[in-house]
Amino acid sequence: MITKTKGLERELWTIEAAGNKAVILPEVGGNLIGLNLGGTEVFHKVESLEAVKETCTSYGLPILFPPNRIDGGHFTFAGKEYQFVVNEPATGNSLHGFLQNEPWEIEAVSDSEDEVKVRLYYNAEKGWAHYDVYPVTFLAEIFYTLNKDGLSQEVRITNTGDEVMPYGLGWHTAFRITPNTVMNIAVDKRVEMSDRILPTGNLLDLTEEEEFLTRPEGLSPVYQDMDDHFTAQSGVAVLTHPDEGVKVIYRVDPFYKHWMVWNCNQEGSFICIEPQNWRVNAPNLPIPAEESGMGWIEAGETVSVCASVQVIAL
């Protein structure tokens, strides 16, 4: 079932199937801001739509295109220079790219009691909102399917131009937590960061506490202030809510080679577990693309990537 209500300047879509429910705000980055699976609220509680618009990366599944920081917003790729807006003055970096605040279009693909599928899309044609700093054309599509298994996501990025297109992709996924929540994330190495929150070039072994992220015991999402960057051992993260008797399982494609983990200065009500294809500042790192995750799409080609969220009983 699909229900449409007024949300900011455009429609707010609520989709329901097999006892599960999701809420999508197309106006703000096509963000899936609410998810209830079998009675469990999965994402950070939305106090108001205005709050989502003001700080969209703290709610739901906001897209990062490209993810995280680029040094000075500047890089060169295939002989072409790019200069993004420096929107983080404290570090002198560009942060989180272009699409998380842009209005997306949405349409129904299928709608039944057992399964609902919708398509969100952003068509970046010549002269689009950020063409002056990212002079490429592309079609970004997000397909969400809601059924008895939970929520699945397929993202497609198509290069509609006639030149190679550099890109990065990530998600600032904002999960609800409680005082007793425990997290497990399949991290491998810590990426050492500078004072400007850019990689120094060093990969470090996990600390004794960080090792618990990969062990059955897990780790509290607020054990310390986290704004941390890791290489991925695999694309699985789990949040266990013992008081509620459930686990939230987040699975992402091996395409996502890195995890960022941010807990908003130990705020306590949510944690962002952020898969991204590239290491922070990948376009400027002096390492092979296989290691940095630096991405590009040839003219006319499409990249497709999948992820899912489900809730299971303990």
Phi and psi restraints in degrees (value plus and minus 20) as a CYANA .aco file:
   2 ILE   PHI    -139.5   -99.5
   2 ILE   PSI     106.8   146.8
   3 THR   PHI    -139.9   -99.9
   3 THR   PSI     115.3   155.3
   4 LYS   PHI    -136.3   -96.3
   4 LYS   PSI     108.7   148.7
   5 THR   PHI    -150.9  -110.9
   5 THR   PSI     153.9   193.9
   6 LYS   PHI     -98.7   -58.7
   6 LYS   PSI     108.7   148.7
   7 GLY   PHI    -158.4  -118.4
   7 GLY   PSI      87.7   127.7
   8 LEU   PHI      35.9    75.9
   8 LEU   PSI    -148.9  -108.9
   9 GLU   PHI    -102.5   -62.5
   9 GLU   PSI     -34.3     5.7
  10 ARG   PHI    -154.2  -114.2
  10 ARG   PSI    -193.2  -153.2
  11 GLU   PHI     -95.9   -55.9
  11 GLU   PSI     125.1   165.1
  12 LEU   PHI    -122.9   -82.9
  12 LEU   PSI     107.0   147.0
  13 TRP   PHI    -124.8   -84.8
  13 TRP   PSI     110.2   150.2
  14 THR   PHI    -133.1   -93.1
  14 THR   PSI     105.8   145.8
  15 ILE   PHI    -136.5   -96.5
  15 ILE   PSI     119.7   159.7
  16 GLU   PHI    -156.9  -116.9
  16 GLU   PSI     116.4   156.4
  17 ALA   PHI    -181.7  -141.7
  17 ALA   PSI     118.3   158.3
  18 ALA   PHI      32.5    72.5
  18 ALA   PSI      16.0    56.0
  19 GLY   PHI      61.8   101.8
  19 GLY   PSI     -14.4    25.6
  20 ASN   PHI    -131.3   -91.3
  20 ASN   PSI     137.4   177.4
  21 LYS   PHI    -164.6  -124.6
  21 LYS   PSI     120.9   160.9
  22 ALA   PHI    -154.9  -114.9
  22 ALA   PSI     130.6   170.6
  23 VAL   PHI    -144.3  -104.3
  23 VAL   PSI     110.1   150.1
  24 ILE   PHI    -142.7  -102.7
  24 ILE   PSI     114.1   154.1
  25 LEU   PHI    -132.9   -92.9
  25 LEU   PSI      67.9   107.9
  26 PRO   PHI     -78.4   -38.4
  26 PRO   PSI     -53.8   -13.8
  27 GLU   PHI     -79.0   -39.0
  27 GLU   PSI     -50.8   -10.8
  28 VAL   PHI    -135.0   -95.0
  28 VAL   PSI      64.2   104.2
  29 GLY   PHI      48.0    88.0
  29 GLY   PSI      -4.1    35.9
  30 GLY   PHI      42.0    82.0
  30 GLY   PSI       9.6    49.6
  31 ASN   PHI     -93.3   -53.3
  31 ASN   PSI     108.7   148.7
  32 LEU   PHI    -104.7   -64.7
  32 LEU   PSI      76.7   116.7
  33 ILE   PHI    -109.5   -69.5
  33 ILE   PSI     -35.8     4.2
  34 GLY   PHI    -158.5  -118.5
  34 GLY   PSI     120.7   160.7
  35 LEU   PHI    -168.1  -128.1
  35 LEU   PSI     100.9   140.9
  36 ASN   PHI    -142.0  -102.0
  36 ASN   PSI      95.8   135.8
  37 LEU   PHI    -134.2   -94.2
  37 LEU   PSI      90.8   130.8
  38 GLY   PHI      40.5    80.5
  38 GLY   PSI       8.9    48.9
  39 GLY   PHI      76.1   116.1
  39 GLY   PSI     -24.9    15.1
  40 THR   PHI    -118.8   -78.8
  40 THR   PSI     102.1   142.1
  41 GLU   PHI     -96.2   -56.2
  41 GLU   PSI     102.0   142.0
  42 VAL   PHI    -111.6   -71.6
  42 VAL   PSI     -61.7   -21.7
  43 PHE   PHI    -121.9   -81.9
  43 PHE   PSI     145.3   185.3
  44 HIS   PHI     -72.8   -32.8
  44 HIS   PSI     110.4   150.4
  45 LYS   PHI     -81.7   -41.7
  45 LYS   PSI     111.9   151.9
  46 VAL   PHI    -108.9   -68.9
  46 VAL   PSI      96.5   136.5
  47 GLU   PHI     -98.9   -58.9
  47 GLU   PSI     -56.6   -16.6
  48 SER   PHI    -180.9  -140.9
  48 SER   PSI     135.1   175.1
  49 LEU   PHI     -86.6   -46.6
  49 LEU   PSI     -50.2   -10.2
  50 GLU   PHI     -83.9   -43.9
  50 GLU   PSI     -57.0   -17.0
  51 ALA   PHI     -84.5   -44.5
  51 ALA   PSI     -57.9   -17.9
  52 VAL   PHI     -83.0   -43.0
  52 VAL   PSI     -63.0   -23.0
  53 LYS   PHI     -84.7   -44.7
  53 LYS   PSI     -56.7   -16.7
  54 GLU   PHI     -94.8   -54.8
  54 GLU   PSI     -60.0   -20.0
  55 THR   PHI    -154.8  -114.8
  55 THR   PSI      46.9    86.9
  56 CYS   PHI     -84.1   -44.1
  56 CYS   PSI     -44.2    -4.2
  57 THR   PHI     -98.0   -58.0
  57 THR   PSI     -17.7    22.3
  58 SER   PHI    -122.5   -82.5
  58 SER   PSI     -13.6    26.4
  59 TYR   PHI    -158.9  -118.9
  59 TYR   PSI     116.0   156.0
  60 GLY   PHI      44.6    84.6
  60 GLY   PSI    -156.9  -116.9
  61 LEU   PHI    -141.2  -101.2
  61 LEU   PSI      46.8    86.8
  62 PRO   PHI     -94.9   -54.9
  62 PRO   PSI     115.6   155.6
  63 ILE   PHI     -96.3   -56.3
  63 ILE   PSI     121.7   161.7
  64 LEU   PHI    -136.0   -96.0
  64 LEU   PSI      93.9   133.9
  65 PHE   PHI    -162.4  -122.4
  65 PHE   PSI      73.1   113.1
  66 PRO   PHI    -104.3   -64.3
  66 PRO   PSI     146.6   186.6
  67 PRO   PHI    -104.5   -64.5
  67 PRO   PSI     126.4   166.4
  68 ASN   PHI      41.7    81.7
  68 ASN   PSI    -164.2  -124.2
  69 ARG   PHI    -124.8   -84.8
  69 ARG   PSI     126.1   166.1
  70 ILE   PHI    -144.2  -104.2
  70 ILE   PSI     109.0   149.0
  71 ASP   PHI     -77.6   -37.6
  71 ASP   PSI      93.1   133.1
  72 GLY   PHI      44.8    84.8
  72 GLY   PSI     -13.8    26.2
  73 GLY   PHI      51.3    91.3
  73 GLY   PSI     -10.6    29.4
  74 HIS   PHI    -136.0   -96.0
  74 HIS   PSI     119.9   159.9
  75 PHE   PHI    -181.8  -141.8
  75 PHE   PSI     144.8   184.8
  76 THR   PHI    -140.1  -100.1
  76 THR   PSI     113.7   153.7
  77 PHE   PHI    -161.1  -121.1
  77 PHE   PSI     110.6   150.6
  78 ALA   PHI      30.9    70.9
  78 ALA   PSI      19.8    59.8
  79 GLY   PHI      58.9    98.9
  79 GLY   PSI     -14.3    25.7
  80 LYS   PHI    -136.8   -96.8
  80 LYS   PSI     113.9   153.9
  81 GLU   PHI    -110.3   -70.3
  81 GLU   PSI     121.8   161.8
  82 TYR   PHI    -144.4  -104.4
  82 TYR   PSI     116.6   156.6
  83 GLN   PHI    -152.7  -112.7
  83 GLN   PSI      78.4   118.4
  84 PHE   PHI    -100.1   -60.1
  84 PHE   PSI     142.4   182.4
  85 VAL   PHI     -87.5   -47.5
  85 VAL   PSI     114.3   154.3
  86 VAL   PHI    -102.9   -62.9
  86 VAL   PSI      79.1   119.1
  87 ASN   PHI    -126.5   -86.5
  87 ASN   PSI      -9.6    30.4
  88 GLU   PHI    -147.7  -107.7
  88 GLU   PSI      60.5   100.5
  89 PRO   PHI     -77.5   -37.5
  89 PRO   PSI     -51.9   -11.9
  90 ALA   PHI     -82.0   -42.0
  90 ALA   PSI     -51.4   -11.4
  91 THR   PHI    -128.6   -88.6
  91 THR   PSI     -32.1     7.9
  92 GLY   PHI      52.5    92.5
  92 GLY   PSI       8.4    48.4
  93 ASN   PHI    -138.6   -98.6
  93 ASN   PSI     141.8   181.8
  94 SER   PHI    -108.1   -68.1
  94 SER   PSI     130.3   170.3
  95 LEU   PHI    -157.9  -117.9
  95 LEU   PSI     103.1   143.1
  96 HIS   PHI      50.1    90.1
  96 HIS   PSI     -11.7    28.3
  97 GLY   PHI      53.1    93.1
  97 GLY   PSI    -163.7  -123.7
  98 PHE   PHI    -140.5  -100.5
  98 PHE   PSI     -45.7    -5.7
  99 LEU   PHI    -116.4   -76.4
  99 LEU   PSI     -32.5     7.5
 100 GLN   PHI     -91.7   -51.7
 100 GLN   PSI     -35.8     4.2
 101 ASN   PHI    -133.2   -93.2
 101 ASN   PSI     -23.3    16.7
 102 GLU   PHI     -98.7   -58.7
 102 GLU   PSI     128.4   168.4
 103 PRO   PHI     -95.3   -55.3
 103 PRO   PSI     110.3   150.3
 104 TRP   PHI    -126.6   -86.6
 104 TRP   PSI     138.3   178.3
 105 GLU   PHI    -112.7   -72.7
 105 GLU   PSI     135.5   175.5
 106 ILE   PHI    -161.2  -121.2
 106 ILE   PSI     125.6   165.6
 107 GLU   PHI    -168.5  -128.5
 107 GLU   PSI     133.9   173.9
 108 ALA   PHI    -100.8   -60.8
 108 ALA   PSI     118.7   158.7
 109 VAL   PHI    -122.3   -82.3
 109 VAL   PSI     -64.5   -24.5
 110 SER   PHI    -173.2  -133.2
 110 SER   PSI     134.4   174.4
 111 ASP   PHI    -171.5  -131.5
 111 ASP   PSI      91.1   131.1
 112 SER   PHI    -165.6  -125.6
 112 SER   PSI     155.4   195.4
 113 GLU   PHI     -84.2   -44.2
 113 GLU   PSI     -50.8   -10.8
 114 ASP   PHI    -112.1   -72.1
 114 ASP   PSI     -44.0    -4.0
 115 GLU   PHI    -178.3  -138.3
 115 GLU   PSI     116.7   156.7
 116 VAL   PHI    -144.9  -104.9
 116 VAL   PSI     116.4   156.4
 117 LYS   PHI    -151.2  -111.2
 117 LYS   PSI     112.4   152.4
 118 VAL   PHI    -148.4  -108.4
 118 VAL   PSI     137.1   177.1
 119 ARG   PHI    -140.9  -100.9
 119 ARG   PSI     104.7   144.7
 120 LEU   PHI    -125.9   -85.9
 120 LEU   PSI     123.7   163.7
 121 TYR   PHI    -169.5  -129.5
 121 TYR   PSI     129.2   169.2
 122 TYR   PHI    -152.1  -112.1
 122 TYR   PSI      95.8   135.8
 123 ASN   PHI    -119.9   -79.9
 123 ASN   PSI      82.3   122.3
 124 ALA   PHI    -110.6   -70.6
 124 ALA   PSI      68.4   108.4
 125 GLU   PHI    -108.2   -68.2
 125 GLU   PSI     150.9   190.9
 126 LYS   PHI     -74.6   -34.6
 126 LYS   PSI     109.5   149.5
 127 GLY   PHI      68.1   108.1
 127 GLY   PSI     -12.9    27.1
 128 TRP   PHI     -79.6   -39.6
 128 TRP   PSI     155.4   195.4
 129 ALA   PHI     -74.1   -34.1
 129 ALA   PSI     -54.1   -14.1
 130 HIS   PHI    -138.2   -98.2
 130 HIS   PSI       4.1    44.1
 131 TYR   PHI     -83.1   -43.1
 131 TYR   PSI     -49.0    -9.0
 132 ASP   PHI     -85.3   -45.3
 132 ASP   PSI     -49.3    -9.3
 133 VAL   PHI    -125.9   -85.9
 133 VAL   PSI     -39.0     1.0
 134 TYR   PHI    -154.0  -114.0
 134 TYR   PSI      56.0    96.0
 135 PRO   PHI     -98.3   -58.3
 135 PRO   PSI      44.7    84.7
 136 VAL   PHI    -151.8  -111.8
 136 VAL   PSI     139.5   179.5
 137 THR   PHI    -138.4   -98.4
 137 THR   PSI     121.3   161.3
 138 PHE   PHI    -180.5  -140.5
 138 PHE   PSI     143.9   183.9
 139 LEU   PHI    -138.3   -98.3
 139 LEU   PSI     101.0   141.0
 140 ALA   PHI    -124.6   -84.6
 140 ALA   PSI     109.6   149.6
 141 GLU   PHI    -150.4  -110.4
 141 GLU   PSI     119.5   159.5
 142 ILE   PHI    -145.9  -105.9
 142 ILE   PSI     102.6   142.6
 143 PHE   PHI    -126.4   -86.4
 143 PHE   PSI     102.8   142.8
 144 TYR   PHI    -131.0   -91.0
 144 TYR   PSI     111.3   151.3
 145 THR   PHI    -140.8  -100.8
 145 THR   PSI     107.3   147.3
 146 LEU   PHI    -136.5   -96.5
 146 LEU   PSI     103.7   143.7
 147 ASN   PHI    -173.1  -133.1
 147 ASN   PSI    -184.9  -144.9
 148 LYS   PHI     -82.7   -42.7
 148 LYS   PSI     -42.3    -2.3
 149 ASP   PHI    -104.3   -64.3
 149 ASP   PSI     -27.9    12.1
 150 GLY   PHI      96.2   136.2
 150 GLY   PSI    -162.1  -122.1
 151 LEU   PHI    -134.1   -94.1
 151 LEU   PSI     111.0   151.0
 152 SER   PHI    -140.5  -100.5
 152 SER   PSI     131.5   171.5
 153 GLN   PHI    -151.8  -111.8
 153 GLN   PSI     112.8   152.8
 154 GLU   PHI    -144.1  -104.1
 154 GLU   PSI     108.6   148.6
 155 VAL   PHI    -131.8   -91.8
 155 VAL   PSI     113.7   153.7
 156 ARG   PHI    -145.8  -105.8
 156 ARG   PSI     108.3   148.3
 157 ILE   PHI    -137.8   -97.8
 157 ILE   PSI      99.6   139.6
 158 THR   PHI    -134.2   -94.2
 158 THR   PSI     106.8   146.8
 159 ASN   PHI     -99.4   -59.4
 159 ASN   PSI      87.8   127.8
 160 THR   PHI    -114.2   -74.2
 160 THR   PSI     -16.6    23.4
 161 GLY   PHI    -112.4   -72.4
 161 GLY   PSI    -188.6  -148.6
 162 ASP   PHI    -135.3   -95.3
 162 ASP   PSI      -5.7    34.3
 163 GLU   PHI    -150.7  -110.7
 163 GLU   PSI     140.3   180.3
 164 VAL   PHI     -81.0   -41.0
 164 VAL   PSI     123.9   163.9
 165 MET   PHI    -139.5   -99.5
 165 MET   PSI      92.2   132.2
 166 PRO   PHI     -94.0   -54.0
 166 PRO   PSI     123.8   163.8
 167 TYR   PHI    -178.3  -138.3
 167 TYR   PSI     139.4   179.4
 168 GLY   PHI    -157.4  -117.4
 168 GLY   PSI     131.3   171.3
 169 LEU   PHI    -160.7  -120.7
 169 LEU   PSI     113.9   153.9
 170 GLY   PHI    -177.2  -137.2
 170 GLY   PSI     159.0   199.0
 171 TRP   PHI    -160.4  -120.4
 171 TRP   PSI     114.6   154.6
 172 HIS   PHI    -116.8   -76.8
 172 HIS   PSI      33.6    73.6
 173 THR   PHI     -81.7   -41.7
 173 THR   PSI      98.4   138.4
 174 ALA   PHI    -126.1   -86.1
 174 ALA   PSI      77.8   117.8
 175 PHE   PHI    -110.2   -70.2
 175 PHE   PSI     120.3   160.3
 176 ARG   PHI     -88.0   -48.0
 176 ARG   PSI     120.9   160.9
 177 ILE   PHI    -153.7  -113.7
 177 ILE   PSI     142.8   182.8
 178 THR   PHI    -146.1  -106.1
 178 THR   PSI     152.5   192.5
 179 PRO   PHI     -76.7   -36.7
 179 PRO   PSI     -44.8    -4.8
 180 ASN   PHI    -125.1   -85.1
 180 ASN   PSI     -12.6    27.4
 181 THR   PHI     -85.0   -45.0
 181 THR   PSI     123.0   163.0
 182 VAL   PHI    -143.3  -103.3
 182 VAL   PSI     118.4   158.4
 183 MET   PHI    -137.0   -97.0
 183 MET   PSI     126.0   166.0
 184 ASN   PHI    -148.7  -108.7
 184 ASN   PSI     110.3   150.3
 185 ILE   PHI    -155.9  -115.9
 185 ILE   PSI     114.1   154.1
 186 ALA   PHI    -100.9   -60.9
 186 ALA   PSI      51.3    91.3
 187 VAL   PHI    -111.4   -71.4
 187 VAL   PSI     142.0   182.0
 188 ASP   PHI    -140.5  -100.5
 188 ASP   PSI     -89.6   -49.6
 189 LYS   PHI    -140.4  -100.4
 189 LYS   PSI     131.1   171.1
 190 ARG   PHI    -104.3   -64.3
 190 ARG   PSI     115.6   155.6
 191 VAL   PHI    -111.2   -71.2
 191 VAL   PSI      93.2   133.2
 192 GLU   PHI     -87.2   -47.2
 192 GLU   PSI     116.1   156.1
 193 MET   PHI    -138.0   -98.0
 193 MET   PSI     129.6   169.6
 194 SER   PHI    -103.9   -63.9
 194 SER   PSI     159.9   199.9
 195 ASP   PHI     -83.2   -43.2
 195 ASP   PSI     -42.3    -2.3
 196 ARG   PHI    -111.7   -71.7
 196 ARG   PSI     -10.1    29.9
 197 ILE   PHI      40.2    80.2
 197 ILE   PSI      24.0    64.0
 198 LEU   PHI    -143.5  -103.5
 198 LEU   PSI     128.2   168.2
 199 PRO   PHI     -81.1   -41.1
 199 PRO   PSI     117.7   157.7
 200 THR   PHI    -103.4   -63.4
 200 THR   PSI     -37.5     2.5
 201 GLY   PHI      88.8   128.8
 201 GLY   PSI     -29.3    10.7
 202 ASN   PHI    -118.4   -78.4
 202 ASN   PSI     116.5   156.5
 203 LEU   PHI    -125.5   -85.5
 203 LEU   PSI     109.9   149.9
 204 LEU   PHI    -134.2   -94.2
 204 LEU   PSI     130.3   170.3
 205 ASP   PHI     -85.4   -45.4
 205 ASP   PSI     132.2   172.2
 206 LEU   PHI     -83.2   -43.2
 206 LEU   PSI     125.4   165.4
 207 THR   PHI     -89.8   -49.8
 207 THR   PSI     150.4   190.4
 208 GLU   PHI     -79.1   -39.1
 208 GLU   PSI     -59.3   -19.3
 209 GLU   PHI     -91.3   -51.3
 209 GLU   PSI     -61.8   -21.8
 210 GLU   PHI     -82.7   -42.7
 210 GLU   PSI     -48.0    -8.0
 211 GLU   PHI     -77.1   -37.1
 211 GLU   PSI     -49.4    -9.4
 212 PHE   PHI     -86.9   -46.9
 212 PHE   PSI     -38.4     1.6
 213 LEU   PHI     -80.5   -40.5
 213 LEU   PSI     -49.3    -9.3
 214 THR   PHI    -122.8   -82.8
 214 THR   PSI     -16.8    23.2
 215 ARG   PHI    -126.6   -86.6
 215 ARG   PSI     140.1   180.1
 216 PRO   PHI     -77.1   -37.1
 216 PRO   PSI     -52.5   -12.5
 217 GLU   PHI     -84.7   -44.7
 217 GLU   PSI     -50.5   -10.5
 218 GLY   PHI      50.8    90.8
 218 GLY   PSI    -188.5  -148.5
 219 LEU   PHI    -167.1  -127.1
 219 LEU   PSI     125.5   165.5
 220 SER   PHI     -85.5   -45.5
 220 SER   PSI     116.5   156.5
 221 PRO   PHI     -85.6   -45.6
 221 PRO   PSI     -32.4     7.6
 222 VAL   PHI    -141.6  -101.6
 222 VAL   PSI       9.9    49.9
 223 TYR   PHI     -85.0   -45.0
 223 TYR   PSI     -45.8    -5.8
 224 GLN   PHI    -180.8  -140.8
 224 GLN   PSI     152.9   192.9
 225 ASP   PHI     -87.0   -47.0
 225 ASP   PSI      99.5   139.5
 226 MET   PHI    -137.0   -97.0
 226 MET   PSI     105.6   145.6
 227 ASP   PHI    -165.8  -125.8
 227 ASP   PSI      47.3    87.3
 228 ASP   PHI    -135.9   -95.9
 228 ASP   PSI     129.2   169.2
 229 HIS   PHI    -139.8   -99.8
 229 HIS   PSI     107.7   147.7
 230 PHE   PHI    -152.6  -112.6
 230 PHE   PSI     130.6   170.6
 231 THR   PHI     -96.9   -56.9
 231 THR   PSI     135.6   175.6
 232 ALA   PHI    -116.5   -76.5
 232 ALA   PSI     110.7   150.7
 233 GLN   PHI     -98.2   -58.2
 233 GLN   PSI     -60.0   -20.0
 234 SER   PHI    -179.4  -139.4
 234 SER   PSI     157.3   197.3
 235 GLY   PHI    -118.3   -78.3
 235 GLY   PSI      31.9    71.9
 236 VAL   PHI    -150.2  -110.2
 236 VAL   PSI     112.0   152.0
 237 ALA   PHI    -153.2  -113.2
 237 ALA   PSI     122.6   162.6
 238 VAL   PHI    -153.2  -113.2
 238 VAL   PSI     113.3   153.3
 239 LEU   PHI    -134.1   -94.1
 239 LEU   PSI     100.8   140.8
 240 THR   PHI    -122.6   -82.6
 240 THR   PSI     107.5   147.5
 241 HIS   PHI    -130.7   -90.7
 241 HIS   PSI      68.0   108.0
 242 PRO   PHI     -82.5   -42.5
 242 PRO   PSI     -53.9   -13.9
 243 ASP   PHI     -87.7   -47.7
 243 ASP   PSI     -44.1    -4.1
 244 GLU   PHI    -122.9   -82.9
 244 GLU   PSI     -27.6    12.4
 245 GLY   PHI      49.9    89.9
 245 GLY   PSI      12.2    52.2
 246 VAL   PHI    -159.4  -119.4
 246 VAL   PSI     140.3   180.3
 247 LYS   PHI    -142.2  -102.2
 247 LYS   PSI     119.3   159.3
 248 VAL   PHI    -123.1   -83.1
 248 VAL   PSI     102.9   142.9
 249 ILE   PHI    -133.3   -93.3
 249 ILE   PSI     103.9   143.9
 250 TYR   PHI    -132.1   -92.1
 250 TYR   PSI      96.1   136.1
 251 ARG   PHI    -137.6   -97.6
 251 ARG   PSI     113.1   153.1
 252 VAL   PHI    -150.1  -110.1
 252 VAL   PSI     137.0   177.0
 253 ASP   PHI     -81.4   -41.4
 253 ASP   PSI     127.7   167.7
 254 PRO   PHI     -78.7   -38.7
 254 PRO   PSI     -35.5     4.5
 255 PHE   PHI     -69.4   -29.4
 255 PHE   PSI     -55.9   -15.9
 256 TYR   PHI    -102.1   -62.1
 256 TYR   PSI      81.4   121.4
 257 LYS   PHI    -107.5   -67.5
 257 LYS   PSI     -28.0    12.0
 258 HIS   PHI    -158.8  -118.8
 258 HIS   PSI     132.6   172.6
 259 TRP   PHI    -139.3   -99.3
 259 TRP   PSI     116.5   156.5
 260 MET   PHI    -127.6   -87.6
 260 MET   PSI     125.0   165.0
 261 VAL   PHI    -152.3  -112.3
 261 VAL   PSI     100.7   140.7
 262 TRP   PHI    -153.9  -113.9
 262 TRP   PSI     108.0   148.0
 263 ASN   PHI    -136.2   -96.2
 263 ASN   PSI       3.1    43.1
 264 CYS   PHI      33.0    73.0
 264 CYS   PSI      32.7    72.7
 265 ASN   PHI      36.3    76.3
 265 ASN   PSI      20.3    60.3
 266 GLN   PHI      39.8    79.8
 266 GLN   PSI      14.7    54.7
 267 GLU   PHI     -74.8   -34.8
 267 GLU   PSI     -58.6   -18.6
 268 GLY   PHI      86.0   126.0
 268 GLY   PSI     -35.7     4.3
 269 SER   PHI    -125.3   -85.3
 269 SER   PSI     -31.1     8.9
 270 PHE   PHI    -176.9  -136.9
 270 PHE   PSI     141.1   181.1
 271 ILE   PHI    -159.7  -119.7
 271 ILE   PSI     120.1   160.1
 272 CYS   PHI    -119.7   -79.7
 272 CYS   PSI      96.5   136.5
 273 ILE   PHI    -127.0   -87.0
 273 ILE   PSI      90.3   130.3
 274 GLU   PHI    -137.5   -97.5
 274 GLU   PSI      82.7   122.7
 275 PRO   PHI     -96.8   -56.8
 275 PRO   PSI     120.7   160.7
 276 GLN   PHI    -168.3  -128.3
 276 GLN   PSI     127.7   167.7
 277 ASN   PHI     -92.8   -52.8
 277 ASN   PSI     -46.6    -6.6
 278 TRP   PHI    -142.4  -102.4
 278 TRP   PSI     139.3   179.3
 279 ARG   PHI     -90.0   -50.0
 279 ARG   PSI     127.3   167.3
 280 VAL   PHI     -70.9   -30.9
 280 VAL   PSI     115.3   155.3
 281 ASN   PHI      45.3    85.3
 281 ASN   PSI       6.7    46.7
 282 ALA   PHI     -71.8   -31.8
 282 ALA   PSI     -59.7   -19.7
 283 PRO   PHI     -82.3   -42.3
 283 PRO   PSI     -38.8     1.2
 284 ASN   PHI    -128.8   -88.8
 284 ASN   PSI     -17.3    22.7
 285 LEU   PHI    -103.4   -63.4
 285 LEU   PSI     116.6   156.6
 286 PRO   PHI    -105.1   -65.1
 286 PRO   PSI      30.7    70.7
 287 ILE   PHI    -153.9  -113.9
 287 ILE   PSI     139.2   179.2
 288 PRO   PHI     -81.1   -41.1
 288 PRO   PSI     131.8   171.8
 289 ALA   PHI     -80.2   -40.2
 289 ALA   PSI     -50.4   -10.4
 290 GLU   PHI     -80.5   -40.5
 290 GLU   PSI     -50.0   -10.0
 291 GLU   PHI    -111.7   -71.7
 291 GLU   PSI     -63.5   -23.5
 292 SER   PHI     -94.7   -54.7
 292 SER   PSI     -46.1    -6.1
 293 GLY   PHI      63.0   103.0
 293 GLY   PSI     -14.3    25.7
 294 MET   PHI     -70.6   -30.6
 294 MET   PSI     109.3   149.3
 295 GLY   PHI    -133.5   -93.5
 295 GLY   PSI     133.3   173.3
 296 TRP   PHI    -173.0  -133.0
 296 TRP   PSI     135.5   175.5
 297 ILE   PHI    -148.2  -108.2
 297 ILE   PSI     106.2   146.2
 298 GLU   PHI     -90.9   -50.9
 298 GLU   PSI     136.7   176.7
 299 ALA   PHI     -73.1   -33.1
 299 ALA   PSI     109.5   149.5
 300 GLY   PHI      62.3   102.3
 300 GLY   PSI     -24.3    15.7
 301 GLU   PHI    -116.2   -76.2
 301 GLU   PSI     143.1   183.1
 302 THR   PHI    -147.4  -107.4
 302 THR   PSI     118.0   158.0
 303 VAL   PHI    -125.6   -85.6
 303 VAL   PSI     113.5   153.5
 304 SER   PHI    -144.3  -104.3
 304 SER   PSI     110.6   150.6
 305 VAL   PHI    -157.2  -117.2
 305 VAL   PSI     122.8   162.8
 306 CYS   PHI    -141.5  -101.5
 306 CYS   PSI     137.4   177.4
 307 ALA   PHI    -176.1  -136.1
 307 ALA   PSI     147.5   187.5
 308 SER   PHI    -174.2  -134.2
 308 SER   PSI     137.9   177.9
 309 VAL   PHI    -152.1  -112.1
 309 VAL   PSI     110.9   150.9
 310 GLN   PHI    -161.0  -121.0
 310 GLN   PSI     141.6   181.6
 311 VAL   PHI    -141.6  -101.6
 311 VAL   PSI     111.4   151.4
 312 ILE   PHI    -147.9  -107.9
 312 ILE   PSI     134.4   174.4
 313 ALA   PHI     -96.6   -56.6
 313 ALA   PSI     126.9   166.9
